Amino acid sequence: MAGGWPGEMHRYWLHFDISGIYLRVLPPVVGVTGQDLDDCLEIIAHRYGQHVPPMTRVVEDPDLTDFQPDTVPGGWSLGVPVWRGVWYPPENITGPEPPERQRSHPRWWAMSERQ
């Protein structure tokens, strides 16, 4: 269990249809790492505090070797794609998502039942 996170992590580029969102807090493209797609969607919902809109494209385990900021909306640099959490826009530059936001952690279930 490297880094205290059980299981293998996967990176995703997720493209969203945000045309129906009045407050555009969620970017149209999000880079996120998690245990699986569902875990990543939960991270995004928790991070942006809203229902996740429909996805228009999903890229699992993208090759980031030649990443260029001007190739995606926003033009930001990457965060840390090996840590669990949102790395594009670069929101995880201080560390991975905390354990209590992981589905296998007992506090996650308690928090999700309250919402």
PEHURA-V498106 format. One record per pair of residues at least 12 apart in sequence whose ideal C-beta (glycine too) atoms are under 10 Angstrom apart, sorted by sequence separation. I is the first residue (numbers start at 1). J is the second residue. D is the distance in whole Angstrom. If there is no record, write none. Layout:
# PEHURA-V498106
i=I j=J d=D
i=I j=J d=D
This chain:
# PEHURA-V498106
i=15 j=27 d=10
i=16 j=28 d=6
i=32 j=44 d=6
i=40 j=52 d=10
i=76 j=88 d=7
i=77 j=89 d=9
i=78 j=90 d=6
i=79 j=91 d=6
i=80 j=92 d=6
i=83 j=95 d=7
i=84 j=96 d=4
i=85 j=97 d=4
i=14 j=27 d=10
i=15 j=28 d=6
i=16 j=29 d=7
i=30 j=43 d=9
i=76 j=89 d=5
i=77 j=90 d=6
i=79 j=92 d=4
i=80 j=93 d=7
i=83 j=96 d=4
i=84 j=97 d=5
i=85 j=98 d=9
i=14 j=28 d=10
i=15 j=29 d=5
i=16 j=30 d=7
i=30 j=44 d=6
i=41 j=55 d=9
i=64 j=78 d=7
i=67 j=81 d=9
i=74 j=88 d=8
i=75 j=89 d=10
i=76 j=90 d=6
i=78 j=92 d=10
i=79 j=93 d=5
i=80 j=94 d=9
i=82 j=96 d=9
i=83 j=97 d=8
i=84 j=98 d=9
i=14 j=29 d=7
i=15 j=30 d=8
i=32 j=47 d=9
i=73 j=88 d=10
i=74 j=89 d=6
i=76 j=91 d=10
i=78 j=93 d=9
i=79 j=94 d=9
i=80 j=95 d=8
i=84 j=99 d=9
i=13 j=29 d=7
i=14 j=30 d=5
i=72 j=88 d=7
i=73 j=89 d=10
i=74 j=90 d=10
i=77 j=93 d=9
i=80 j=96 d=8
i=85 j=101 d=8
i=13 j=30 d=8
i=14 j=31 d=8
i=27 j=44 d=10
i=30 j=47 d=9
i=64 j=81 d=6
i=72 j=89 d=10
i=84 j=101 d=8
i=12 j=30 d=8
i=13 j=31 d=6
i=14 j=32 d=7
i=26 j=44 d=7
i=30 j=48 d=9
i=37 j=55 d=9
i=40 j=58 d=9
i=84 j=102 d=7
i=12 j=31 d=7
i=13 j=32 d=9
i=26 j=45 d=9
i=62 j=81 d=9
i=69 j=88 d=9
i=11 j=31 d=7
i=12 j=32 d=6
i=40 j=60 d=10
i=11 j=32 d=7
i=12 j=33 d=7
i=26 j=47 d=9
i=27 j=48 d=9
i=37 j=58 d=7
i=67 j=88 d=9
i=69 j=90 d=10
i=10 j=32 d=9
i=11 j=33 d=5
i=12 j=34 d=8
i=25 j=47 d=10
i=26 j=48 d=5
i=30 j=52 d=9
i=10 j=33 d=7
i=11 j=34 d=9
i=14 j=37 d=8
i=25 j=48 d=5
i=26 j=49 d=9
i=37 j=60 d=8
i=64 j=87 d=9
i=9 j=33 d=5
i=10 j=34 d=7
i=12 j=36 d=9
i=25 j=49 d=8
i=26 j=50 d=7
i=36 j=60 d=9
i=64 j=88 d=9
i=9 j=34 d=7
i=10 j=35 d=7
i=12 j=37 d=6
i=25 j=50 d=7
i=26 j=51 d=10
i=28 j=53 d=9
i=30 j=55 d=10
i=9 j=35 d=7
i=10 j=36 d=6
i=14 j=40 d=7
i=26 j=52 d=8
i=7 j=34 d=10
i=8 j=35 d=7
i=9 j=36 d=9
i=10 j=37 d=8
i=12 j=39 d=10
i=14 j=41 d=8
i=23 j=50 d=8
i=26 j=53 d=7
i=29 j=56 d=10
i=5 j=33 d=10
i=7 j=35 d=5
i=8 j=36 d=9
i=12 j=40 d=5
i=16 j=44 d=9
i=28 j=56 d=9
i=29 j=57 d=9
i=31 j=59 d=9
i=33 j=61 d=10
i=5 j=34 d=9
i=6 j=35 d=8
i=7 j=36 d=8
i=10 j=39 d=9
i=11 j=40 d=9
i=12 j=41 d=9
i=21 j=50 d=8
i=5 j=35 d=8
i=9 j=39 d=9
i=10 j=40 d=8
i=14 j=44 d=7
i=21 j=51 d=9
i=29 j=59 d=10
i=9 j=40 d=10
i=31 j=62 d=8
i=7 j=39 d=9
i=12 j=44 d=10
i=21 j=53 d=6
i=20 j=53 d=7
i=31 j=64 d=8
i=19 j=53 d=9
i=20 j=54 d=9
i=18 j=53 d=6
i=19 j=54 d=10
i=16 j=52 d=7
i=17 j=53 d=6
i=18 j=54 d=9
i=31 j=67 d=9
i=16 j=53 d=5
i=17 j=54 d=5
i=19 j=56 d=10
i=14 j=52 d=9
i=16 j=54 d=7
i=17 j=55 d=8
i=18 j=56 d=10
i=47 j=85 d=8
i=48 j=86 d=9
i=15 j=54 d=10
i=16 j=55 d=6
i=17 j=56 d=5
i=46 j=85 d=10
i=47 j=86 d=5
i=15 j=55 d=6
i=16 j=56 d=7
i=17 j=57 d=10
i=46 j=86 d=10
i=14 j=55 d=6
i=15 j=56 d=5
i=16 j=57 d=9
i=31 j=72 d=8
i=43 j=84 d=7
i=44 j=85 d=10
i=14 j=56 d=9
i=15 j=57 d=4
i=29 j=71 d=10
i=30 j=72 d=10
i=43 j=85 d=6
i=44 j=86 d=7
i=12 j=55 d=10
i=14 j=57 d=8
i=15 j=58 d=8
i=29 j=72 d=5
i=43 j=86 d=6
i=48 j=91 d=10
i=13 j=57 d=8
i=14 j=58 d=6
i=15 j=59 d=8
i=28 j=72 d=9
i=29 j=73 d=5
i=40 j=84 d=9
i=47 j=91 d=7
i=13 j=58 d=8
i=14 j=59 d=8
i=27 j=72 d=9
i=28 j=73 d=5
i=29 j=74 d=8
i=31 j=76 d=10
i=39 j=84 d=8
i=40 j=85 d=9
i=47 j=92 d=9
i=12 j=58 d=6
i=13 j=59 d=4
i=14 j=60 d=10
i=27 j=73 d=6
i=28 j=74 d=8
i=33 j=79 d=9
i=40 j=86 d=9
i=12 j=59 d=7
i=13 j=60 d=8
i=27 j=74 d=6
i=31 j=78 d=7
i=32 j=79 d=10
i=33 j=80 d=8
i=11 j=59 d=9
i=12 j=60 d=6
i=13 j=61 d=9
i=31 j=79 d=8
i=33 j=81 d=6
i=43 j=91 d=10
i=11 j=60 d=8
i=12 j=61 d=8
i=13 j=62 d=5
i=27 j=76 d=9
i=32 j=81 d=9
i=33 j=82 d=7
i=35 j=84 d=8
i=43 j=92 d=10
i=10 j=60 d=6
i=11 j=61 d=5
i=12 j=62 d=8
i=31 j=81 d=7
i=33 j=83 d=6
i=34 j=84 d=6
i=47 j=97 d=8
i=10 j=61 d=6
i=11 j=62 d=6
i=13 j=64 d=9
i=33 j=84 d=6
i=34 j=85 d=8
i=46 j=97 d=8
i=9 j=61 d=10
i=11 j=63 d=9
i=32 j=84 d=9
i=33 j=85 d=7
i=34 j=86 d=10
i=11 j=64 d=7
i=32 j=85 d=7
i=33 j=86 d=8
i=31 j=85 d=10
i=32 j=86 d=5
i=33 j=87 d=6
i=43 j=97 d=6
i=47 j=101 d=9
i=18 j=73 d=10
i=31 j=86 d=7
i=32 j=87 d=7
i=42 j=97 d=10
i=46 j=101 d=6
i=30 j=86 d=6
i=31 j=87 d=5
i=32 j=88 d=8
i=15 j=72 d=9
i=30 j=87 d=9
i=31 j=88 d=3
i=15 j=73 d=9
i=30 j=88 d=6
i=31 j=89 d=8
i=39 j=97 d=10
i=43 j=101 d=7
i=13 j=72 d=8
i=27 j=86 d=10
i=29 j=88 d=7
i=30 j=89 d=8
i=31 j=90 d=9
i=32 j=91 d=9
i=33 j=92 d=8
i=42 j=101 d=8
i=43 j=102 d=9
i=29 j=89 d=9
i=31 j=91 d=10
i=32 j=92 d=9
i=42 j=102 d=9
i=27 j=88 d=8
i=30 j=91 d=9
i=31 j=92 d=10
i=42 j=103 d=7
i=27 j=89 d=6
i=39 j=101 d=10
i=46 j=108 d=9
i=33 j=96 d=8
i=34 j=97 d=8
i=39 j=102 d=8
i=33 j=97 d=9
i=39 j=103 d=6
i=32 j=97 d=9
i=38 j=103 d=8
i=39 j=104 d=10
i=46 j=111 d=9
i=42 j=108 d=9
i=46 j=112 d=9
i=34 j=101 d=10
i=35 j=102 d=8
i=36 j=103 d=10
i=45 j=112 d=10
i=34 j=102 d=9
i=35 j=103 d=7
i=12 j=81 d=10
i=34 j=103 d=9
i=35 j=104 d=8
i=46 j=115 d=9
i=11 j=81 d=5
i=42 j=112 d=8
i=45 j=115 d=9
i=11 j=82 d=8
i=9 j=81 d=9
i=14 j=86 d=10
i=9 j=82 d=7
i=9 j=83 d=8
i=14 j=88 d=10
i=9 j=84 d=6
i=13 j=88 d=8
i=11 j=87 d=8
i=11 j=88 d=10
i=5 j=83 d=9
i=3 j=82 d=9
i=5 j=84 d=6
i=2 j=82 d=10
i=3 j=83 d=8
i=4 j=84 d=10
i=3 j=84 d=8
i=9 j=96 d=9
i=5 j=96 d=7
i=4 j=96 d=9
i=5 j=97 d=9
i=3 j=96 d=7
i=5 j=99 d=8
i=4 j=99 d=7
i=7 j=102 d=10
i=6 j=102 d=8
i=5 j=102 d=7
i=7 j=104 d=8
i=4 j=102 d=9
i=6 j=104 d=6
i=5 j=104 d=9
i=6 j=105 d=10
